[in-house]
């Protein structure tokens, strides 16, 4: 049996060890307490637990109707919401949106870059706009909830944007087209269209809604409502640029629109890219149709190639002008095609208009850039 050995520890060393143990426990305990304090503290600018920053801002709006005060209140709330934990911010916003409370701000519906707003006409519009930056998924979910019942056209416009920003699937695009058409056709909203209502047309461009061409055509024909006609025209014009073959084929069959707005329709055909075989055939058929009038042919030839663009900030889409080199390449190739048509006996009935187009394109190709084109007919 191996005898145990006794271990002798000097008292000074034992005391030192005990002191070290006490120090270690003190430090770790202090760190733990600090961690608890820090975890319980809220981010800078956040109000104490239990007080809703959303309700507080809403109260401030109730007290002061001044435009500058409203902008200050909303800007500060925007910063507060961004600073707090995402789940908490979403909960505050959802809680308020579930109520029917709202308050005009005295501000307008102003779209900035990327489809966000820089001014908000009501408090609820502000919250829907802020929500997208905080939690896009929650914004889309709440957007779909709003779209189940008619609230206001401005709310619907932002709800559509929030859903569209979060999901670009074919199923969602079909849903957005259906809801946008419902917004546009709403009798009360159509009778007194808000800025949000008119900007919601952009959703049709975002989804490539060529199926909405009949709706847009009916609006363009509303000579008693220039606002609706203009919104319909801008949307159709952008769809032509985006999906030329599909929309031009639909316009070819829309005799009612051609009779109602002959110059406008002609200028849409002047957007065709003749380098594309499908578009070239559509334009050829349209040009040689015996039903074409002198007014239509002059409108077409006088603006071809129609590269006018309307650049604006939109809820979902972005726009960019084509480069000078792209335009120059298009003009050279289009000139070759039209020159060939001018020599073809099949085009003898439109020779005069083809020569006008050739002269116009020669000016572009031989010059330093595109000449100024006339504004689209209204």
C-alpha positions in Angstrom: 0.0 0.0 0.0 1.4 3.3 -1.0 1.1 5.7 1.9 -0.6 9.0 1.2 1.5 12.1 1.3 0.3 15.1 3.3 0.4 18.4 1.5 1.4 21.4 3.4 0.0 24.8 2.1 1.4 28.0 3.7 -1.3 30.1 5.3 -0.2 33.1 3.2 -0.8 31.2 0.0 -4.2 30.1 1.2 -5.2 33.6 2.0 -4.0 34.8 -1.3 -6.0 32.2 -3.1 -9.1 33.1 -1.2 -8.6 36.8 -2.1 -8.2 35.9 -5.7 -11.4 33.8 -5.6 -13.3 36.7 -4.0 -12.0 39.1 -6.6 -13.0 36.9 -9.5 -16.5 36.5 -8.1 -16.8 40.2 -7.6 -15.7 41.0 -11.2 -17.9 38.4 -12.8 -20.9 39.5 -10.7 -20.3 43.1 -11.6 -20.1 42.2 -15.3 -23.3 40.2 -15.0 -25.1 43.1 -13.3 -23.8 45.5 -16.0 -25.0 43.1 -18.7 -28.4 43.0 -17.2 -28.6 46.8 -17.0 -27.4 47.2 -20.6 -29.8 44.6 -21.9 -32.7 46.4 -20.2 -31.8 49.8 -21.6 -33.6 50.9 -24.8 -31.8 52.4 -27.8 -31.2 56.1 -27.8 -34.3 58.2 -28.6 -36.7 55.4 -27.5 -39.3 56.3 -24.9 -39.7 54.3 -21.7 -41.4 50.9 -21.9 -45.2 51.2 -21.8 -45.4 54.5 -23.7 -46.2 54.2 -27.4 -43.9 56.5 -29.5 -46.5 56.2 -32.2 -49.3 57.4 -30.0 -47.2 60.2 -28.6 -46.4 61.5 -32.1 -50.1 61.2 -33.1 -50.9 63.3 -30.0 -48.4 65.9 -31.1 -50.0 66.2 -34.5 -53.4 66.7 -32.8 -51.9 69.7 -30.9 -50.2 71.5 -33.7 -51.6 71.6 -37.3 -48.6 73.6 -38.6 -47.0 72.0 -41.6 -43.4 72.5 -40.3 -44.3 71.0 -36.9 -45.9 68.0 -38.6 -42.8 67.3 -40.7 -40.6 67.6 -37.6 -42.8 65.2 -35.6 -42.9 62.6 -38.3 -39.1 62.9 -39.0 -38.4 62.3 -35.3 -40.8 59.4 -35.1 -39.1 57.9 -38.2 -35.8 58.0 -36.4 -37.2 56.6 -33.2 -38.8 53.6 -35.1 -35.6 52.8 -36.9 -33.6 52.9 -33.7 -35.7 50.5 -31.7 -35.8 46.7 -32.1 -37.6 45.7 -35.3 -40.2 43.6 -33.6 -41.1 46.4 -31.2 -41.4 49.0 -34.0 -43.6 46.7 -36.1 -45.8 46.0 -33.0 -46.3 49.7 -32.4 -47.2 50.4 -36.0 -49.5 47.4 -36.3 -51.3 48.4 -33.1 -52.1 51.9 -34.5 -53.0 50.7 -38.0 -55.5 48.2 -36.5 -57.4 51.2 -35.2 -59.4 53.6 -37.4 -57.5 56.6 -36.1 -55.9 59.0 -38.6 -54.9 62.6 -38.9 -54.2 64.8 -42.0 -50.7 66.2 -41.7 -51.0 69.2 -44.1 -48.2 67.6 -46.2 -48.5 66.2 -49.7 -47.9 62.7 -51.2 -44.4 63.2 -52.5 -42.4 60.3 -53.9 -38.7 60.3 -53.7 -36.1 57.9 -55.1 -36.6 54.2 -54.7 -40.4 54.7 -54.2 -40.2 56.0 -50.6 -42.1 59.1 -49.6 -40.5 62.4 -48.4 -43.9 63.8 -47.4 -47.0 62.0 -46.0 -50.6 63.4 -46.3 -51.8 61.5 -43.3 -50.4 59.8 -40.2 -51.4 56.3 -41.4 -49.7 56.9 -44.7 -46.5 57.8 -42.8 -46.7 54.6 -40.8 -47.2 52.4 -44.0 -44.2 54.2 -45.6 -42.0 53.8 -42.5 -42.9 50.1 -42.1 -41.3 49.2 -45.5 -37.9 50.4 -44.3 -38.2 48.6 -41.0 -39.5 45.2 -42.0 -40.4 44.6 -45.7 -42.0 41.2 -44.9 -44.3 42.7 -42.3 -45.0 45.6 -44.6 -46.2 43.2 -47.3 -48.3 41.2 -44.9 -50.0 44.3 -43.5 -50.4 45.6 -47.1 -52.3 42.5 -48.1 -54.6 43.0 -45.0 -55.3 46.6 -46.1 -56.1 45.5 -49.6 -59.0 43.3 -48.3 -61.2 46.3 -47.8 -61.5 49.8 -49.3 -59.8 52.3 -46.9 -58.4 55.1 -48.9 -56.7 55.2 -52.3 -53.5 56.6 -50.8 -53.4 53.7 -48.4 -54.0 51.2 -51.2 -51.3 52.8 -53.3 -48.7 52.2 -50.5 -50.1 48.8 -49.7 -49.6 47.8 -53.3 -46.1 49.2 -53.3 -45.2 47.3 -50.1 -46.4 44.0 -51.5 -44.7 44.6 -54.8 -41.4 45.5 -53.1 -41.4 42.2 -51.2 -42.5 39.7 -53.9 -42.0 39.6 -57.7 -43.6 36.2 -58.4 -46.1 35.7 -61.2 -48.8 34.9 -58.6 -48.2 38.2 -56.7 -48.0 40.2 -59.9 -51.4 38.9 -60.9 -52.7 39.8 -57.5 -51.3 43.3 -57.7 -52.8 43.8 -61.2 -56.2 42.7 -59.9 -56.0 45.0 -56.9 -54.7 48.0 -58.9 -57.6 47.7 -61.4 -60.0 47.6 -58.4 -58.4 50.8 -57.1 -58.6 52.5 -60.5 -62.2 51.5 -61.0 -63.4 52.4 -57.5 -66.1 55.0 -58.2 -65.5 57.2 -55.2 -61.7 57.2 -55.7 -62.0 57.8 -59.4 -64.4 60.7 -58.9 -61.8 62.6 -56.8 -58.4 61.0 -57.5 -55.7 61.7 -55.0 -52.0 61.9 -55.8 -51.6 58.3 -54.5 -54.5 57.1 -56.7 -52.8 58.5 -59.8 -49.4 57.1 -58.8 -50.8 53.7 -58.2 -51.0 53.3 -62.0 -47.3 52.6 -61.8 -48.1 49.2 -60.3 -49.4 48.1 -63.7 -46.1 49.0 -65.3 -44.2 47.2 -62.6 -46.2 44.0 -63.2 -46.1 44.3 -67.0 -49.9 44.3 -67.0 -50.6 44.2 -70.8 -53.9 42.6 -69.9 -54.9 46.0 -68.4 -54.8 47.6 -71.9 -58.6 47.6 -72.3 -59.0 49.5 -69.0 -56.3 52.0 -69.9 -57.9 52.4 -73.4 -61.3 53.2 -71.8 -59.7 55.9 -69.6 -57.8 57.5 -72.4 -61.1 57.9 -74.3 -62.5 59.9 -71.3 -62.5 63.3 -72.9 -64.4 64.6 -69.9 -61.7 63.6 -67.5 -58.3 64.8 -68.6 -56.7 63.6 -65.4 -57.7 60.0 -65.9 -57.0 60.1 -69.6 -53.5 61.4 -69.0 -52.8 58.8 -66.3 -54.1 56.1 -68.7 -51.9 57.4 -71.5 -48.7 57.6 -69.5 -49.2 54.0 -68.3 -50.0 52.6 -71.7 -47.0 54.5 -73.2 -44.7 53.0 -70.6 -46.1 49.5 -71.3 -45.5 50.0 -75.0 -41.9 50.7 -74.3 -41.6 47.7 -72.0 -43.6 45.1 -74.0 -43.9 46.6 -77.4 -45.1 43.6 -79.4 -47.8 42.6 -77.1 -49.3 46.1 -76.5 -49.0 47.2 -80.1 -50.8 44.1 -81.2 -53.6 45.0 -78.8 -53.7 48.6 -80.1 -53.9 47.3 -83.6 -57.2 45.6 -82.7 -58.6 48.5 -80.7 -60.5 50.4 -83.4 -62.4 52.4 -80.9 -59.3 53.9 -79.4 -57.8 54.5 -82.9 -60.9 56.5 -83.8 -61.0 58.4 -80.5 -57.3 59.2 -80.2 -55.8 58.7 -83.7 -52.7 60.8 -83.2 -51.9 59.3 -79.8 -52.2 55.7 -81.1 -50.1 56.6 -84.2 -47.3 58.0 -81.9 -47.4 54.8 -79.9 -46.7 52.8 -83.1 -43.8 55.2 -83.7 -42.2 53.7 -80.6 -41.7 50.3 -82.3 -38.2 49.0 -82.8 -38.3 47.9 -86.4 -35.1 45.8 -85.9 -37.4 43.3 -84.0 -39.2 41.1 -86.5 -42.5 40.9 -84.6 -42.7 44.7 -84.1 -41.7 45.3 -87.8 -44.5 43.1 -89.0 -47.1 44.8 -86.7 -46.0 48.2 -88.0 -46.0 47.1 -91.6 -49.6 45.8 -91.3 -50.7 48.9 -89.5 -49.1 51.2 -92.1 -50.6 49.4 -95.1 -54.1 49.1 -93.6 -56.5 50.9 -96.0 -58.3 52.3 -93.0 -55.3 54.4 -92.1 -56.0 58.1 -92.4 -53.7 61.0 -93.5 -53.8 62.3 -89.9 -52.6 59.0 -88.5 -49.9 58.6 -91.1 -48.6 62.1 -90.6 -48.6 61.7 -86.9 -46.6 58.5 -87.2 -44.1 59.8 -89.7 -43.7 63.1 -87.9 -42.5 61.6 -84.7 -40.8 58.4 -85.7 -38.6 57.2 -84.1 -40.5 58.3 -81.0 -38.0 58.3 -78.1 -39.8 60.8 -75.9 -39.6 59.8 -72.3 -41.3 61.0 -69.1 -38.8 60.6 -66.3 -40.3 60.6 -62.8 -40.0 59.1 -59.3 -42.4 56.2 -59.1 -43.7 53.8 -56.4 -42.2 50.7 -57.9 -40.4 51.3 -61.2 -37.3 53.2 -62.2 -36.6 54.9 -65.5 -33.5 55.6 -67.4 -33.0 57.3 -70.8 -31.2 55.2 -73.5 -27.6 56.1 -74.1 -26.6 58.2 -77.1 -24.8 55.3 -78.7 -27.8 53.1 -78.4 -30.0 55.7 -80.0 -27.5 56.2 -82.8 -27.3 52.5 -83.5 -31.1 52.2 -83.6 -31.4 55.2 -86.0 -28.9 53.8 -88.5 -30.5 50.4 -88.6 -34.0 51.8 -88.8 -33.0 54.0 -91.6 -31.8 51.0 -93.6 -35.2 49.2 -93.0 -37.3 52.2 -94.0 -35.2 52.9 -97.1 -35.8 49.3 -98.1 -39.6 49.9 -97.6 -39.5 53.0 -99.7 -38.1 51.0 -102.6 -40.7 48.3 -102.2 -43.8 48.6 -104.5 -45.9 47.2 -101.7 -45.4 50.4 -99.8 -46.4 52.7 -102.7 -49.4 54.0 -100.9 -47.3 55.4 -98.1 -44.3 56.6 -100.1 -44.7 60.2 -99.1 -44.6 59.3 -95.4 -41.7 57.0 -95.7 -39.6 59.7 -97.4 -40.5 62.0 -94.5 -39.2 59.4 -92.1 -36.0 58.9 -94.1 -35.4 62.6 -94.1 -35.9 62.7 -90.3 -33.6 59.8 -89.7 -30.9 61.1 -92.0 -30.9 64.2 -89.9 -30.3 62.1 -86.8 -27.7 59.8 -88.3 -25.8 62.7 -90.0 -26.1 65.1 -87.0 -24.5 65.2 -83.6 -27.6 63.7 -81.9 -31.3 63.3 -81.9 -33.3 66.3 -83.0 -36.1 67.4 -80.7 -39.3 65.5 -81.2 -42.8 66.8 -80.7 -44.7 66.1 -77.5 -47.1 63.2 -77.7 -50.6 64.1 -78.8 -53.2 64.2 -76.0 
